[in-house]
Amino acid sequence: MTESRLNPVLGGWSFLEGIRWHDGRLWVSDFYTRTVICSNASGTQLETTLIPDQPSGLGWLPDGRLLVAGQLERKIFRVEPTGKVVVHADLSDLVSGHLNDMFVDQSGRAYVGEFGFDLHRGETPRPGNLIRVDTDGQATVAASDLWFPNGIVAADSGNTLIVAESMANRLTAFAVGEDGSLNGRSTWASYGPPPPTGDVATLLATTDVAPDGIAVDAEGAVWAADPSHNRVVRISRGGQITDEISTGDLGPYSCVLGGADGRTLYICASPSFLEHECRDTRNAVVLATEVEVAGW
């Protein structure tokens, strides 16, 4: 495991997720303060936006308006140029768990995952859906039977969508149709069969790689936050782990490549993800380190 120097660039928040690099800035959601934070590359805070829900995945429409996945209300929110936050799409009829991470393509089409069950109430894990939200807010189930669909990235010039299945030991790929439909489902990387179903703690404990947030680099490899093993790993297609960075005592939950040359790997890390352990604390941080291959 690589002992890379990780520098804290942002701290003092409850639980950070959905990190993105956009328009020369770093953007990240803080669950329990319901805040989206924007900073420069070195972590100097530039602005914050309060969201009327627990924010997770982030993305942008072509005109620059921010989209935010609201976990609890199961809605996608849109931040208008005036700063007003409005509902972009209501997904409550299409999902059975909290909304999760989100990817928005260059046309403004959004893909968002969901838990598939109520994790915080201790429900038995079951598969969830990946939802496509078109630019007019119309939503449809793009893919189903995904075990905790989490981080989402585009690869192959946008022709492939890669989804992290956190509870299935794998990354799954889809071919993206011209209309945004997802076809040709395949395993992009696998680390064995999905663990036997059971409670969340047991399931994650028996997962060899539990990919959470992911990022893709210019060589087509995927960086994946693996909170079950306190590490971030670089994975080539087929599953080979080419690099591994320890995050010490903190669990990494999301990552992105950014900075001036695209070679800074930013990582959201926290001692826990559980609400009762994070809500009233401010121990979540964004860590940064330099890597060899820039982001795509």
N, C-alpha and C positions, 0 to 999 in steps of 0.2 A: 504494500500500500504506500502510495506517495505521501510523504510528509510535506505538503505544500504550505507555504506561509499564507495564512488567511488573515486579511486585515479587516476589522470592522469598519464599515462606512456609514451605517445607519443603525440606530438603536433607540431604546426607550419606548417600544411598542408592545402590544399584547401577544399577537400571533400574526406573523407576516406570511402572505401567500400571493400567488398569481403574479409574480414579478415579471416585468416587461421592460425592454429598452425601446423607446420610441421617440423619434424626432430629437435625438441627442440628449434625452433625459431618461432617468430611471423612474419607473412607476411601480407601486406595490400596494396591495390591499392589506389592511389591518383588521382582522375579523371582529375583535370584541370592542374596539372603539368605533367601528363602522366608518372607517376613514380610508380614503385612497390618498396615498402620499406621492408627491412628485419631488424629485431631487435632481441635482446635477450628478455628474459621474463620480464625484468624490463624496457624495452623500449630504451635501448642504441642502437643506430643505427649501424648496421653492414655493410650493403651494400644497394645500390639502383640500379635499372635497368630502363632505359628510354625505353618506348614503343612508336612505331610510331602511336599511336591512344590513345583514352581515355580508360584506363584499368578498368575492373570491376572484374568478377569472376576469381579465381585462382585455380590451381590444378597441379598435378605432374604425369608424366609418370613413370612407374616402374624403369626406369634407372636414375631418378632424375631430368630430364629436366622439367622446369617450363612451364606450359601452361597458357595463359592469354587471357581472352575474350576481344576483342577490340570492343567497343560499336559502334562507328560511321561507321567504315568500314565493320562491321559485319563479322569479321574474328577472328579465334583463332590463336594467335601467339605462337610460341615455342622459348624458350631461349636455345640456344645451349651451350655446356660446355665452348666454347670460349667467350661466352657473346653475340654472334651474335643473332639477333632476326629475325626469319623467319616465313612465313605463314605456319601454320599447317593445316588449313581448311578454306575455304571460304564459308560462310553460307548466302551470300547476296541473293541467289535465293530462300531461304527457309523461310525467315523472312520478316516482314514488319515494324519492329521498331528496336531500339537500342538493341544490345545484353545486357544481364543482368548478374545475378549471375550464377555460374557454379559449378558443382560437378564432380570430376574425381575419378573413383573407383580404386581398387587395380590393376586391369588389364590395366589401362590407358584409359579406355573408359570414355568419357566426356559427360555430360548432361548440356546443357546451355539453359536458358530461354531468352525471348525477350519481349520488351514492347508490341508489337502488333500494335502500332500507334506512331506518332511523338508527344511525350509529350511536348517537348520544343516549338513546334510551335502551341500548343493549339488544336491539333486534338481531336475529340471526341473519348473517349476510346473505344476500341474493343478488342476482345480476341486475344491472341498470341499463339505461338507454343513453345514446348519444343523439342530441337534438340539433337539427339544422334550423337556423333562424335566418330567413331572407331579409333583404334590406328594408322591405315594407313591414317587417315585424311578423310575417306569417311563419309559423313554426311547424315542423314535422319531425317524426322519428327517423333519423338517418341510419341508425344501426341499433341493434338490441343485443341482449345476452352478453353484455360486457361486464366483467367483474371489477367494479369500482373504477369506471373510466375516469381518468385523472388528467395528467398533462397531455396536451395536444400540440403537434407541430406539423407544418407542411414541409415536404421534401420534394426532390426531383422537379424543381421549378414550379412547385405548386400542384403537380399532378398526383402526388401521393400525400395522404393524411396518415400520420402515425399517432396512435393513441396508447398511452400507458395504462395497462390494467394492473392496478396496484395489488390486487388480491389474486392474481392469476399467474405470477411468475413470468410475465411476458409483455412485449410491445406488439401491438397489432397494427397492420397497415391496410389501407383502403385506396383503391384508385378513385380519383375524383372526376366525375363526369362534368360536362360543360354546364349542366344545370345545377351543379352542386351535389348531385346524388353520389352516394358512396357505394362502390361495387368492388368485386374481386377481393374480398376479404382474405388476408393471408397473415401468417405469423412472421413478423419482422425480426424478432429475437425471442428466444424461449430459454428458460432455465429449469425445465422439467414440467410435469403436469401441474395443473392448479392444485393447491393443497386441499385436503378434505374439508368440507364445510364444517362450521362450528362457530364458536364465538370469535370475535375479532382478534383478541389477543393471541389465541391459539393459532388462528389462521396466519397472521402476520409472522408469528414466531417460526412457522414452518415454511415460510417463503424465502427462497434463496436470493432473489432480487425483487424488491417491492417498489417499482418505479412510481414516483409521485410526479412532481413537475419535471418537464423535460425541455431541452433546447437542442437545436440542430446546428452543426457547423458546416463550413464550406466544403468539407470532404464527404459530407453526407452522414457523418457519425452523429450519434445522439448522446448528449450529456443527460444523465438521469439522477435526480435526487433520490436517495434510498434511505429513508428515515429509520427503517427497521435495523439497519446496520451502521448508522451514523457515518455515511460516506456519500460522495458523489462519484459516479462512474461514467466513463466514456465508452460507448458501445458501438461497435461496427455492425452492419447488417449481418444477420446470422447469429449474433450474440456474443462475439468475442469482446471481452473487456480489455481495452487498450490502456486505460489510465484509471486510477482510483485515488481519490483524495479523501482523507479522513477529516471529519468535522468535530473530532474530539467528543466532548460530553453533550454536544448539541445534535439534535436531529435535523437534517436538511429536508425541506419540504417543497422547495421550488428553486429553479435556477434559470439564468438567461445569460447569453453572451452579448456584451455591449462595450461601451467605452469608445474612445476616439478611433481606435483601430479594430474594434470588434473582438479583441483578444482578452478582455476582462470577463472572467466568469463570476457573476454575482449569484450569491446563494442565500436564500431565506432560511434561517436556522432558529431553533427554539428548544428549550428543555422538554417541552411537551406540546401536544396539540389539543388536549382535553380542555373544554371550556372552564370547568371548575378549578383547574390548575393555572389557567392563563388569564382569565377574565380580569382579575384584580392585580395582575403583575405586569411588569414592563421589561421582560427579559428577552424578548425577541429581537433579533439583529439581522442585518444584511452583511454578509461577509464577501470579500472579493479576493481573487487571485488571478494571476496572469497564466494563460494557457498558450499552446503553440499554434493552434489553428483557429482562425477567426470565425465568427458567426456567419451564417448564410444570409 
